[in-house]
Amino acid sequence: MNDNFLNIQIECCLYKQTPSIDKFKFWIKSIFLHFKKVSEINLRLVEKKEIKNLNKKFLKKNYPTNILAFPCIMPNNDQISFLGDLVVCSEIVEKEAKNQNKSVESHWAHIIIHGTLHLLGYDHSNNSNKIEEMEILEIKFLNLFGYHNPYF
């Protein structure tokens, strides 16, 4: 897999503890390798106002959130497929980490794993089996990356 699978757009001020581009690439590339995917995604870091507007427009929720995943539905072919967009609010991720007494880096990893799994088709809406399946994968990847289970 080449390194041209991730397009990163930074549309906000970077916080001191925002992971490096190499760290984002490592997390996402590892997930793709696990699922044997050759895909591309866009990762966009934004301010609270923008993520709130996107959340309201697309999910009808009038509040900011940590991450939004916008899967791209395209026909299957042998070429690299575009999975979709991840939009993340750095300020919210870092504030959540502090409020939940987690390391900022481990929370960033969790959020990126969570969003990438959504782009790969995993969902957790109103189905306890799906929620558990997604959480098990999140924990597996977090452990692989050297981070603790965020659900304890």
N, C-alpha and C positions, 0 to 999 in steps of 0.2 A: 504494500500500500504506500503510495507516495504521500507527501506532506501537503498536497493541495486539496485536502478534503474539508478544510475549515476556513471560512471567511469570517473574520472578526471585525465588527464595526463598533467603535467606542464613541458614544454620543453623550457622554457625561464626564464629569471630573472623576478621575480614578482615585479611589480611596487607598490609603496606605497599604491595606492588606488585600487588595485585589490581586488574584493570582496572575502569574506571568502567562503570556501567550503560549509558551512551551508547556506549562502545566495544563492549560485548557486542552491543548492538542493531545497530550498524553492521556488524559482522562477519556476524551471522546474516542481517540484512536483505539484505546484498549477495549472499549465497549464494542466498537465496530469489529475488531478482530475476534472477540468472543462470539459474536453473532455471524461472523464470516460475511460482513457487509463491506462493500466498496461503495461508499456514498459520500455525499457532500452535504454540509449544513452551513447555515449562517448563524453566527452568534453575535447578538447585538446587546451592548451594555448601555442602559438608558437611565434617565432621571425618573423620579417618582411620578411627575406629571405625565410623562409620555406613557409609562406602563399603566397608569390609571386610565388614561384615554383609550388605550388599546383594550384593556380589560372591559371597559364600558361598551366600546363599539362592538367587540366580537363575542364577549361572554355575557353582556348585559349586567355586569357587576360594577358598581360605581365606587370602587376603591382600588388603591394600588396593591400589587401583589409582588412576590419575590421573582416569579418566573412565569412566562407564558410560552407554550409550545404550539407552533402552527405547522402541522404536518402538510406536506405537499403530496397530493395524489397524482401520480403519473403512471402511465403504462409501463409494465416491466419490459426491460430490454437488457442486452448484454453489456451495455455501456454503463458508466457511472451514473447512478441515480441521485437526484436531489431529494433529500428527506424532508427538508423544511427549515423553519427558522426557530431559534430560541431567543427570546427577549428577556433579559435579566436586569433587575434593578439592584445595582451594587449597594446602594444605601440601605435598602431593606434587608438584603442578605446579611450584611455586616451587623445591622441592628439586631436581627433575629439571633445571630450567633451569640452576641453579647447577652441578650435577654434569656437565652436558653443555656447559658454557661457552656458553650461549645467553642472549640477553636474556630476562628474565622475560616481557615483553609479547609477544615473538614466539612464545615457547613457549605462552603462554595462547592466542594466536590459532590456533596449530597444533592445540591440543587441542580448541578450540571448532569449528574447521573439520572436524576428524576426526569428532567426535561428531555434528555436523549432517549430514555425509555419510552416516553410519550411519542416521540417522533418515530420510534420503531414499532408503534402500534399498541403499546401497553397502556392500560387505562385503569382507573380506580374509582370510577363514579358509581356509587350505590351498589357495589357488589363485593361482599366481604372476601370471596375467593380471589377476585382480581386484585383487591387491595393487598391481600397477603402475598400473592404471587409477585407483585411489584415491589413490596417491601423486602421480600427475601432476596430479590435481585439487587436492590439498592444496597442492602447489608453486605452481600457477596462482593460487590465491586468496591465498596468502602473498605472492607477488610483487605482486599487485594491491594488497595492503594495505601494501606497502613493506618486507616482511621477506624474509630470505634462505631458500634451500633448506635445510631442516633435515636432509636426508639426506647432506650432505657435510660 
